[in-house]
Amino acid sequence: MSSISPHYRTITQLLQSRSYSIDDYQREYKWETAHIQELLSDLQNKFETSYREGDGPKQTATYADYFLGSIIVARRGTKSYLVDGQQRVTSLTLLLIYLYRTVKERGHSVTSTIESLIFSDNLGDQSFNLDIPDRTPVIKALFNGEDFNPDGKDESTVTIVARYRDIEEYDLADELGDALPVFIYWLLNNVGLIEITTDSDTHAYSIFEAMNDRGKPLSPVDMLKAYLLTPIDDEAARAEANRSWKRTVVDLTSWSSDPDGDRDAIVIKAWLRAQYAMTIRDRRAGASDKDWELIGTTFHRWVRDNASHLGIGDSTSNLRLMTEEFDFYARAYKSILEAASTYTPGLESVFYNSHNEFTWQYTVLLAPLAPTDDAETVRRKIEATAAYLDIWVMRRTINYVRVGYSAVNYAMWLLCKDIRRKPIDELVGILQEKLSQDDATFEGSPSRGRSGIGDLRLNQFSRRYIYHLLARVTAYVDVGAGRADPFPTLVDRTRKNPFDIEHIWANKFSRYADIFDSAAEFDAWRDNASGLLLLPADVNRSYQDKEFEAKAPHYAKQNFYAASLTSAAYDHQPQFAKFTAEQGLDFTPFDHFGKDEQEKRSDLLLEIANKIWSPDRLKEQLP
């Protein structure tokens, strides 16, 4: 009879000199930005509850542990196949690669310890511990710190690159500072999971089905429901509360073509944080979790401990919460999800924030809503708040200020408190006042020594935001010139011929050596946002090495922002002429493109950006 062996494994024990594969029919790697951010936030929070300044790796032996759940492994000869757990193992591998790259650059001695958890050398047979052939090229590139273009690759490869960028954006190393090496030892030795192994595929899949279909332990959502039902004595009311709760949960978890069994918990966390969190953990090592963090980890217990704050505890109030309030915020959340995935008139800003992968919006957008709001008021509040976030995020990113999950955690808590259940006119006033007091603008951020859009250059951090900037500018000019809004098309990476960033300057320093003093100066000008466009990939590839004079006729056939570099955009284009005059935009065609021309283009880009991301957008949502 085949053996079934459950073992607790630390990360080191799970990955040290071991490799895992998956069957061809396994689902793709599908973790989203929110999953990665939540994992990193949970790990950081758990570590910081134990860490004290001055601690070294040895002190981690007394730190709190963190449990990641269970995985199911089927052994076939010398290979181990992940029947359940590839999402977590893949995500952990990406985190370890990020940590490896970071500590290697910083010269920490823990580098070799991490390396052996990613990469194995068995008597000259070298392989990655995540041994999935289709994913080896991308894992190898990330491990070696090489650029990797995921366009046209399979879904898992595309997702792996995106989630690795999310990990970089979270910037755990910067968040932890000198505590980074200590965190790594804690991660490797105090974080673990249950590995259930068997040498029978049949047993492995039977275990998987049993754990997912039968005998499944109560989830926090189930426990919250049970707590809320307890004081409802009337049988009919209790049955109605149960039906309403179950209906809302099913609607959430089955939403879209890719159902998510965890979405009910995600929505409850967002709802409770947005509407009720009054405290947050102090930003110092060793501080205790407060409302904001506790809701994110044990919301069912938090509700029980804060019943009076929520105004619940009796039959009437619990019935209201279960049948009215939960349903209201769940429906609002679904409308945000829809607008985040589909460009929706009246909720465009939600889509913009989604493209920028600003996942905090799903929580913040619930904060100003009140269950008494009608559908139009809900839409106005969501769009006004999303427009504020759009402006706030872009002002920061063009100044190289991080807006990742952890970096803005505190700011989002403060924002939720300030706008909670505010009427639409008061909401708009609060948000506009915040923007007027903001140090970061498109002109720069004096307190941070930043120069704004004029100094925005293409690099690993800025690429995604420059792409978004160019897409918004391109769409704004096209719409102003009378064309349909192309933004969804411009950012659709699944298209056969997606749009790419085009450098106006060819990558030929020798060609411009008489203009620039050094290759470094040339690169700085070439990568500046004012010297970039968005063009279809095939056009970009065909003409990128040509001089401006050779490329200009092809620009003339593209979007108006690109075409405006040439005189063709100004011939027989009354709508474009009217638009530029009304908006006071100084569009100018060029016969050639040098430093003077780029400086004019930089001024124009700043003018356009200030119009697109004008705080006046928020007033449009006033009745």
C-alpha positions as CSV (number, residue, x, y, z in Angstrom):
1,M,0.0,0.0,0.0
2,S,1.3,3.4,-0.9
3,S,2.5,5.6,2.0
4,I,1.1,9.0,2.8
5,S,3.4,11.2,4.9
6,P,2.6,14.6,6.3
7,H,5.6,16.6,7.4
8,Y,6.0,20.2,8.6
9,R,8.7,21.9,6.4
10,T,10.4,25.2,6.8
11,I,11.2,27.0,3.6
12,T,14.8,25.7,3.9
13,Q,13.6,22.1,4.4
14,L,11.1,22.4,1.5
15,L,13.5,23.7,-1.1
16,Q,17.1,22.7,0.0
17,S,18.5,20.5,-2.8
18,R,15.0,19.5,-3.9
19,S,13.1,20.1,-7.1
20,Y,9.4,20.2,-8.0
21,S,7.6,19.8,-11.3
22,I,4.0,19.9,-12.4
23,D,1.9,17.9,-14.9
24,D,1.2,19.4,-18.2
25,Y,-2.5,19.6,-17.5
26,Q,-2.0,21.6,-14.3
27,R,-3.5,25.1,-14.3
28,E,-1.3,28.1,-15.1
29,Y,0.5,30.2,-12.5
30,K,-2.3,32.7,-11.8
31,W,-1.4,34.7,-8.7
32,E,-2.4,38.4,-9.1
33,T,-0.8,41.5,-7.7
34,A,-3.0,41.5,-4.7
35,H,-2.0,37.9,-3.7
36,I,1.7,38.9,-3.8
37,Q,1.2,42.1,-1.9
38,E,-0.8,40.4,0.8
39,L,1.8,37.6,1.2
40,L,4.6,40.2,1.5
41,S,2.7,42.3,3.9
42,D,1.7,39.4,6.1
43,L,5.4,38.2,6.2
44,Q,6.7,41.6,7.0
45,N,4.1,42.2,9.7
46,K,4.7,38.9,11.4
47,F,8.4,39.4,11.3
48,E,8.2,42.9,12.7
49,T,6.1,41.8,15.7
50,S,9.2,39.9,16.9
51,Y,12.1,41.9,15.6
52,R,13.9,44.4,17.9
53,E,16.5,46.8,16.7
54,G,19.9,45.3,17.1
55,D,18.7,41.7,16.8
56,G,20.9,39.3,14.7
57,P,20.1,36.1,12.9
58,K,20.5,34.0,16.1
59,Q,17.6,35.8,17.8
60,T,15.2,34.5,15.1
61,A,15.1,31.2,17.0
62,T,12.8,32.9,19.5
63,Y,10.6,34.7,16.9
64,A,7.0,33.9,16.1
65,D,6.5,31.3,13.3
66,Y,4.3,31.9,10.2
67,F,2.3,29.1,8.6
68,L,1.7,29.0,4.8
69,G,-0.8,26.2,4.7
70,S,-0.3,22.8,3.0
71,I,0.9,21.4,-0.3
72,I,0.4,18.0,-1.8
73,V,3.3,16.2,-3.5
74,A,3.3,13.0,-5.6
75,R,6.7,11.2,-5.9
76,R,7.5,9.5,-9.2
77,G,11.0,8.0,-9.1
78,T,13.4,10.8,-8.3
79,K,11.0,13.6,-9.1
80,S,8.4,15.4,-7.0
81,Y,5.2,16.7,-8.6
82,L,3.1,19.4,-7.1
83,V,-0.5,18.3,-7.1
84,D,-1.5,21.3,-5.0
85,G,0.7,24.2,-4.1
86,Q,2.4,25.4,-7.3
87,Q,1.0,28.9,-6.8
88,R,2.7,29.3,-3.4
89,V,5.9,27.5,-4.4
90,T,6.3,29.6,-7.5
91,S,5.6,32.8,-5.5
92,L,8.1,31.8,-2.8
93,T,10.7,31.1,-5.6
94,L,10.2,34.6,-7.0
95,L,10.5,36.1,-3.6
96,L,13.8,34.2,-3.0
97,I,15.2,35.3,-6.3
98,Y,14.4,38.9,-5.4
99,L,16.1,38.5,-2.0
100,Y,19.1,36.7,-3.7
101,R,19.6,39.5,-6.2
102,T,19.3,42.1,-3.5
103,V,21.7,40.6,-1.0
104,K,24.2,39.7,-3.7
105,E,24.4,43.3,-4.8
106,R,24.8,44.4,-1.1
107,G,27.5,41.7,-0.4
108,H,25.6,39.9,2.4
109,S,26.9,36.5,3.4
110,V,23.4,35.0,3.3
111,T,23.6,35.0,-0.5
112,S,24.9,31.4,-0.8
113,T,22.2,30.2,1.6
114,I,19.4,31.6,-0.6
115,E,21.1,30.4,-3.8
116,S,20.8,26.7,-2.8
117,L,17.0,27.1,-2.4
118,I,16.6,28.3,-6.0
119,F,19.3,26.5,-7.9
120,S,20.8,23.0,-7.4
121,D,24.0,21.4,-8.7
122,N,23.8,17.6,-8.4
123,L,27.1,16.1,-9.6
124,G,27.2,18.6,-12.4
125,D,23.5,18.3,-13.2
126,Q,22.4,21.9,-12.8
127,S,18.7,22.8,-12.5
128,F,16.4,25.2,-10.9
129,N,14.4,23.8,-7.9
130,L,11.2,24.8,-9.7
131,D,11.8,22.3,-12.5
132,I,9.2,23.3,-15.1
133,P,10.8,23.4,-18.6
134,D,8.4,26.0,-20.0
135,R,9.2,28.3,-17.2
136,T,13.0,27.7,-17.0
137,P,14.0,30.6,-19.4
138,V,12.1,33.2,-17.4
139,I,13.3,31.9,-14.0
140,K,16.9,31.7,-15.3
141,A,16.7,35.3,-16.6
142,L,15.3,36.7,-13.3
143,F,17.9,34.7,-11.3
144,N,20.7,36.1,-13.4
145,G,19.3,39.7,-13.4
146,E,18.7,39.7,-17.1
147,D,15.9,41.5,-19.1
148,F,13.1,39.2,-20.2
149,N,10.4,40.1,-22.7
150,P,7.2,38.1,-21.9
151,D,5.3,39.4,-25.0
152,G,3.9,36.4,-26.9
153,K,4.8,33.9,-24.2
154,D,2.4,31.6,-22.3
155,E,0.2,32.9,-19.5
156,S,2.4,31.5,-16.7
157,T,5.5,33.2,-18.0
158,V,3.7,36.5,-18.4
159,T,2.4,36.3,-14.9
160,I,5.8,35.3,-13.4
161,V,7.4,38.4,-14.9
162,A,4.5,40.6,-13.7
163,R,4.6,39.2,-10.1
164,Y,8.4,39.5,-9.9
165,R,8.0,43.2,-10.9
166,D,5.4,43.5,-8.1
167,I,7.9,42.1,-5.6
168,E,10.5,44.6,-6.8
169,E,7.9,47.4,-6.6
170,Y,7.0,46.4,-3.0
171,D,10.7,46.9,-2.2
172,L,10.9,44.8,0.9
173,A,14.6,45.5,1.2
174,D,14.1,49.2,1.6
175,E,11.2,48.6,4.0
176,L,13.3,46.4,6.2
177,G,16.5,48.4,6.0
178,D,19.3,46.9,8.2
179,A,16.9,44.2,9.3
180,L,16.9,42.5,5.9
181,P,19.4,39.8,6.7
182,V,17.6,38.9,9.9
183,F,14.3,38.8,8.0
184,I,15.8,36.3,5.5
185,Y,17.0,33.9,8.2
186,W,13.5,34.2,9.8
187,L,11.9,33.5,6.5
188,L,14.0,30.4,5.8
189,N,13.7,28.9,9.2
190,N,10.5,30.2,10.8
191,V,8.1,30.2,7.9
192,G,6.8,26.8,6.9
193,L,4.0,24.6,5.6
194,I,2.7,21.1,5.8
195,E,4.0,18.9,2.9
196,I,1.8,15.8,2.3
197,T,3.7,13.3,0.2
198,T,2.7,10.1,-1.4
199,D,4.1,7.8,-4.1
200,S,0.7,7.3,-5.6
201,D,-0.9,9.8,-8.0
202,T,-4.3,8.3,-7.1
203,H,-3.8,9.0,-3.4
204,A,-2.4,12.5,-4.1
205,Y,-5.5,13.5,-6.0
206,S,-7.8,11.8,-3.5
207,I,-6.2,13.9,-0.8
208,F,-6.5,17.0,-2.9
209,E,-10.2,16.4,-3.5
210,A,-10.9,15.5,0.2
211,M,-9.2,18.7,1.3
212,N,-11.0,20.9,-1.2
213,D,-14.4,19.2,-1.3
214,R,-15.0,17.3,1.9
215,G,-14.2,18.0,5.5
216,K,-12.9,21.4,4.7
217,P,-12.4,23.4,7.9
218,L,-14.5,26.5,8.5
219,S,-13.0,29.6,6.8
220,P,-12.9,33.0,8.5
221,V,-15.9,34.0,6.4
222,D,-17.8,30.9,7.7
223,M,-16.8,31.7,11.3
224,L,-17.9,35.4,10.9
225,K,-21.3,34.3,9.6
226,A,-21.8,31.9,12.5
227,Y,-20.9,34.6,15.0
228,L,-23.3,37.1,13.3
229,L,-26.2,34.5,13.2
230,T,-26.0,33.5,16.9
231,P,-28.1,36.4,18.3
232,I,-30.8,36.1,15.6
233,D,-33.4,34.1,17.4
234,D,-36.3,34.4,15.0
235,E,-36.2,31.4,12.7
236,A,-37.4,33.1,9.6
237,A,-35.1,36.1,10.1
238,R,-32.2,33.7,10.7
239,A,-32.9,31.8,7.6
240,E,-33.2,35.0,5.6
241,A,-29.8,36.2,6.9
242,N,-28.2,32.9,6.1
243,R,-29.7,32.9,2.5
244,S,-28.6,36.5,1.9
245,W,-25.1,35.9,3.2
246,K,-24.7,32.8,1.1
247,R,-26.0,34.5,-2.0
248,T,-23.6,37.4,-1.6
249,V,-20.7,35.1,-1.1
250,V,-21.5,33.0,-4.2
251,D,-21.9,36.2,-6.3
252,L,-18.5,37.3,-5.2
253,T,-16.6,34.0,-5.5
254,S,-18.1,33.1,-8.9
255,W,-17.7,36.6,-10.5
256,S,-16.1,36.7,-13.9
257,S,-14.7,33.9,-16.1
258,D,-12.0,33.2,-13.4
259,P,-13.8,32.5,-10.1
260,D,-11.9,33.1,-6.9
261,G,-12.8,31.2,-3.8
262,D,-11.0,33.7,-1.7
263,R,-12.8,36.8,-3.0
264,D,-15.4,36.8,-0.2
265,A,-12.6,37.2,2.4
266,I,-10.9,39.8,0.3
267,V,-14.0,41.9,0.0
268,I,-14.8,41.6,3.7
269,K,-11.3,42.8,4.6
270,A,-11.7,45.7,2.2
271,W,-15.1,46.6,3.6
272,L,-14.2,46.5,7.2
273,R,-10.9,48.4,6.7
274,A,-12.6,51.0,4.6
275,Q,-15.5,51.5,7.0
276,Y,-14.4,50.7,10.5
277,A,-10.6,50.6,11.0
278,M,-9.7,53.3,13.5
279,T,-6.2,52.4,14.4
280,I,-3.0,51.1,12.7
281,R,0.2,49.6,14.0
282,D,2.8,52.2,15.0
283,R,5.6,52.4,12.4
284,R,8.3,51.0,14.6
285,A,9.8,47.6,15.1
286,G,8.1,45.4,17.6
287,A,4.8,47.4,17.6
288,S,1.5,45.4,18.0
289,D,-1.0,45.0,15.3
290,K,-4.1,47.2,15.4
291,D,-7.4,47.4,13.6
292,W,-5.9,47.8,10.1
293,E,-3.6,44.8,10.4
294,L,-6.0,42.6,12.4
295,I,-8.7,43.0,9.9
296,G,-6.2,41.9,7.2
297,T,-5.4,38.6,9.1
298,T,-8.2,37.6,11.5
299,F,-11.2,39.7,10.6
300,H,-13.6,37.2,12.1
301,R,-12.0,37.7,15.6
302,W,-11.7,41.4,15.1
303,V,-15.5,41.8,14.4
304,R,-16.2,39.8,17.6
305,D,-13.9,41.9,19.7
306,N,-15.2,45.2,18.2
307,A,-18.9,44.5,18.1
308,S,-19.8,47.7,19.8
309,H,-17.7,49.8,17.4
310,L,-19.6,48.2,14.5
311,G,-22.9,48.7,16.2
312,I,-23.8,45.1,16.2
313,G,-24.5,42.3,18.8
314,D,-28.3,42.0,18.8
315,S,-30.7,40.4,16.4
316,T,-31.7,43.6,14.6
317,S,-28.3,45.0,14.0
318,N,-26.7,41.7,13.0
319,L,-29.6,41.1,10.5
320,R,-29.0,44.5,9.0
321,L,-25.2,43.9,8.7
322,M,-25.7,40.5,7.0
323,T,-28.6,41.3,4.7
324,E,-28.1,45.0,3.9
325,E,-24.6,46.3,4.6
326,F,-22.6,43.3,3.4
327,D,-24.7,43.0,0.3
328,F,-24.3,46.7,-0.4
329,Y,-20.5,46.8,-0.2
330,A,-20.2,43.5,-2.0
331,R,-22.2,44.9,-4.9
332,A,-20.1,48.1,-4.9
333,Y,-16.9,46.0,-4.9
334,K,-18.1,44.0,-7.9
335,S,-18.8,47.2,-9.8
336,I,-15.2,48.3,-9.0
337,L,-14.0,44.9,-10.3
338,E,-16.0,45.3,-13.5
339,A,-14.7,48.8,-14.1
340,A,-11.1,47.7,-13.3
341,S,-11.2,45.0,-16.0
342,T,-13.5,46.7,-18.6
343,Y,-13.1,50.4,-19.6
344,T,-16.4,51.8,-18.4
345,P,-17.8,55.2,-19.2
346,G,-18.2,57.2,-16.0
347,L,-15.7,55.0,-14.1
348,E,-12.6,55.4,-16.3
349,S,-10.4,56.3,-13.4
350,V,-10.9,52.9,-11.8
351,F,-9.5,51.3,-15.0
352,Y,-6.6,53.7,-15.0
353,N,-5.6,52.7,-11.4
354,S,-6.0,49.1,-12.3
355,H,-3.6,49.5,-15.3
356,N,-1.2,51.1,-12.8
357,E,-1.8,48.0,-10.6
358,F,-2.7,50.2,-7.6
359,T,-4.6,47.5,-5.7
360,W,-5.3,49.7,-2.6
361,Q,-8.1,51.3,-4.7
362,Y,-10.4,48.3,-4.0
363,T,-10.4,49.2,-0.3
364,V,-10.2,53.0,-0.6
365,L,-13.1,53.3,-3.0
366,L,-15.5,51.7,-0.5
367,A,-14.6,54.2,2.2
368,P,-16.9,57.1,1.1
369,L,-19.9,54.9,0.3
370,A,-22.9,54.7,2.6
371,P,-25.6,52.0,2.4
372,T,-28.2,54.7,1.8
373,D,-26.4,55.9,-1.4
374,D,-28.3,55.4,-4.6
375,A,-26.6,53.9,-7.6
376,E,-25.7,57.2,-9.2
377,T,-24.3,58.5,-5.9
378,V,-22.2,55.4,-5.6
379,R,-20.8,55.9,-9.1
380,R,-20.0,59.5,-8.5
381,K,-18.2,58.8,-5.2
382,I,-16.2,55.9,-6.7
383,E,-15.1,57.9,-9.7
384,A,-14.3,61.0,-7.7
385,T,-12.1,59.0,-5.3
386,A,-10.6,56.9,-8.1
387,A,-9.7,60.2,-9.9
388,Y,-8.0,61.4,-6.8
389,L,-6.0,58.2,-6.5
390,D,-5.1,58.5,-10.2
391,I,-3.7,62.0,-9.8
392,W,-2.0,61.1,-6.4
393,V,-0.3,58.0,-7.9
394,M,0.9,59.6,-11.1
395,R,2.2,62.7,-9.2
396,R,4.4,60.4,-7.1
397,T,5.5,57.9,-9.7
398,I,6.8,60.6,-12.1
399,N,8.9,61.8,-9.1
400,Y,10.2,58.3,-8.5
401,V,8.3,58.0,-5.3
402,R,7.2,54.4,-4.6
403,V,3.4,53.7,-4.4
404,G,3.6,50.0,-3.7
405,Y,1.4,48.2,-1.2
406,S,3.5,48.6,1.9
407,A,4.9,52.0,1.0
408,V,1.5,53.7,1.0
409,N,-0.2,51.4,3.6
410,Y,-0.3,54.2,6.2
411,A,-1.4,56.9,3.8
412,M,-4.3,54.7,2.6
413,W,-5.5,54.1,6.2
414,L,-5.5,57.9,6.8
415,L,-7.4,58.5,3.6
416,C,-10.1,56.0,4.4
417,K,-10.6,57.6,7.8
418,D,-10.8,61.1,6.3
419,I,-13.4,60.3,3.6
420,R,-15.5,57.6,5.4
421,R,-19.2,57.9,4.4
422,K,-18.8,61.5,3.3
423,P,-21.5,63.2,1.1
424,I,-20.3,63.7,-2.5
425,D,-19.8,67.5,-2.2
426,E,-17.9,67.1,1.1
427,L,-15.9,64.2,-0.4
428,V,-14.8,66.2,-3.4
429,G,-13.8,69.2,-1.2
430,I,-11.7,67.0,1.0
431,L,-9.9,65.3,-1.9
432,Q,-9.3,68.6,-3.7
433,E,-7.8,70.1,-0.5
434,K,-5.5,67.1,-0.1
435,L,-4.3,67.6,-3.7
436,S,-3.7,71.3,-3.2
437,Q,-1.5,70.6,-0.1
438,D,0.4,67.8,-1.9
439,D,4.1,68.4,-2.2
440,A,4.4,66.1,-5.2
441,T,3.2,67.6,-8.5
442,F,4.1,67.2,-12.2
443,E,6.5,70.1,-11.7
444,G,8.4,68.2,-9.0
445,S,8.6,67.4,-5.3
446,P,10.8,69.9,-3.5
447,S,10.9,68.0,-0.2
448,R,12.3,65.0,-2.1
449,G,14.6,66.9,-4.4
450,R,12.7,65.7,-7.5
451,S,12.1,67.6,-10.7
452,G,8.9,66.0,-11.9
453,I,8.1,65.1,-15.5
454,G,11.0,67.1,-16.9
455,D,13.4,64.6,-15.3
456,L,11.4,61.5,-15.9
457,R,13.5,58.8,-17.6
458,L,12.9,55.3,-18.6
459,N,14.3,52.7,-16.2
460,Q,13.3,49.6,-14.3
461,F,11.1,51.5,-11.8
462,S,9.5,54.0,-14.2
463,R,8.8,51.9,-17.3
464,R,5.3,50.8,-16.3
465,Y,4.4,54.4,-15.3
466,I,5.9,55.9,-18.4
467,Y,3.9,53.5,-20.5
468,H,0.8,54.5,-18.7
469,L,1.7,58.2,-19.1
470,L,2.2,57.8,-22.8
471,A,-1.0,55.9,-23.2
472,R,-3.0,58.6,-21.4
473,V,-1.4,61.4,-23.3
474,T,-1.9,59.6,-26.6
475,A,-5.5,58.9,-25.8
476,Y,-6.1,62.5,-24.7
477,V,-4.8,64.0,-27.9
478,D,-6.6,61.5,-30.1
479,V,-9.9,62.1,-28.4
480,G,-9.3,65.9,-28.6
481,A,-8.7,65.5,-32.4
482,G,-12.0,63.8,-32.8
483,R,-11.0,60.1,-32.7
484,A,-12.4,57.4,-30.5
485,D,-10.8,56.8,-27.2
486,P,-7.9,54.3,-27.8
487,F,-6.7,53.9,-24.2
488,P,-8.0,50.3,-23.8
489,T,-6.3,49.3,-27.0
490,L,-3.1,51.1,-26.2
491,V,-2.6,49.1,-23.0
492,D,-3.9,45.7,-24.2
493,R,-0.8,43.5,-24.1
494,T,-2.7,40.5,-25.3
495,R,-3.2,42.0,-28.8
496,K,-1.4,40.4,-31.7
497,N,0.5,43.6,-32.3
498,P,0.6,45.4,-29.0
499,F,1.9,49.0,-28.5
500,D,5.5,49.5,-27.5
501,I,7.5,52.5,-26.2
502,E,9.3,54.1,-29.1
503,H,12.5,56.2,-28.7
504,I,12.5,59.2,-31.0
505,W,16.3,59.2,-30.9
506,A,17.9,56.1,-32.5
507,N,20.2,54.2,-30.2
508,K,23.3,55.4,-32.0
509,F,25.4,57.6,-29.8
510,S,28.1,57.9,-32.6
511,R,25.5,59.5,-34.8
512,Y,25.0,62.3,-32.3
513,A,28.5,62.6,-30.8
514,D,28.6,66.3,-31.9
515,I,25.5,67.1,-29.9
516,F,26.3,65.2,-26.6
517,D,29.4,65.3,-24.5
518,S,29.1,61.6,-23.5
519,A,27.2,58.4,-24.0
520,A,25.7,58.9,-20.6
521,E,24.3,62.3,-21.5
522,F,22.9,60.9,-24.7
523,D,21.2,58.1,-22.9
524,A,19.6,60.5,-20.4
525,W,18.1,62.6,-23.2
526,R,17.1,59.5,-25.3
527,D,15.3,57.9,-22.3
528,N,13.5,61.1,-21.2
529,A,9.7,60.8,-21.3
530,S,9.6,63.8,-23.7
531,G,11.6,61.7,-26.3
532,L,9.2,58.8,-26.2
533,L,6.1,57.7,-28.0
534,L,3.7,54.7,-28.2
535,L,3.6,52.9,-31.5
536,P,2.5,49.4,-32.6
537,A,5.2,46.9,-32.1
538,D,5.8,46.2,-35.8
539,V,6.2,49.9,-36.5
540,N,8.5,50.3,-33.6
541,R,10.7,47.4,-34.7
542,S,10.8,48.5,-38.3
543,Y,11.9,52.1,-37.8
544,Q,13.5,52.4,-34.4
545,D,17.1,52.7,-35.6
546,K,16.4,55.3,-38.3
547,E,17.0,59.0,-37.9
548,F,14.0,61.3,-37.1
549,E,13.8,62.5,-40.7
550,A,13.3,59.0,-41.9
551,K,10.9,58.0,-39.2
552,A,8.7,61.2,-39.4
553,P,6.6,60.1,-42.4
554,H,5.7,56.9,-40.5
555,Y,4.9,58.9,-37.3
556,A,2.5,61.0,-39.5
557,K,0.4,57.8,-40.0
558,Q,0.1,56.9,-36.3
559,N,-1.7,58.5,-33.3
560,F,-2.0,62.3,-33.2
561,Y,0.6,62.7,-30.4
562,A,3.2,61.0,-32.6
563,A,1.9,62.6,-35.8
564,S,2.1,66.1,-34.2
565,L,5.9,65.9,-34.5
566,T,5.3,66.4,-38.3
567,S,3.5,68.9,-40.4
568,A,1.1,66.3,-41.6
569,A,-0.9,66.5,-38.4
570,Y,-1.7,70.1,-39.0
571,D,-2.9,69.8,-42.6
572,H,-6.6,69.7,-43.1
573,Q,-7.2,68.7,-39.5
574,P,-9.7,71.3,-38.2
575,Q,-10.7,69.2,-35.1
576,F,-7.1,68.9,-34.0
577,A,-6.5,72.7,-34.6
578,K,-9.6,73.6,-32.7
579,F,-8.6,71.3,-29.8
580,T,-5.1,72.7,-29.5
581,A,-6.4,76.3,-29.6
582,E,-9.1,75.7,-27.0
583,Q,-6.7,73.9,-24.7
584,G,-3.9,76.4,-25.2
585,L,-1.4,73.6,-26.1
586,D,1.7,74.6,-28.0
587,F,2.0,71.8,-30.5
588,T,4.8,72.3,-33.0
589,P,6.0,70.3,-36.0
590,F,9.7,69.7,-36.5
591,D,11.8,69.2,-39.6
592,H,14.5,67.5,-37.4
593,F,14.7,66.5,-33.7
594,G,17.5,67.9,-31.5
595,K,17.9,69.2,-28.0
596,D,15.9,72.4,-28.6
597,E,13.0,70.4,-30.1
598,Q,13.0,67.9,-27.2
599,E,12.9,70.8,-24.7
600,K,9.8,72.2,-26.5
601,R,8.3,68.7,-26.4
602,S,9.0,68.4,-22.7
603,D,7.2,71.7,-22.0
604,L,4.2,70.4,-24.1
605,L,4.2,67.1,-22.2
606,L,4.0,68.9,-18.9
607,E,1.1,71.1,-20.1
608,I,-0.8,68.0,-21.3
609,A,-0.1,66.1,-18.1
610,N,-1.4,68.9,-16.0
611,K,-4.6,68.9,-18.0
612,I,-5.2,65.2,-17.9
613,W,-4.4,65.0,-14.2
614,S,-6.1,68.2,-13.2
615,P,-7.8,68.3,-9.8
616,D,-10.7,69.9,-11.5
617,R,-11.7,66.4,-12.7
618,L,-13.1,65.7,-9.3
619,K,-15.7,68.5,-9.7
620,E,-17.2,66.7,-12.7
621,Q,-18.7,64.2,-10.2
622,L,-20.7,66.9,-8.3
623,P,-24.5,66.7,-9.0
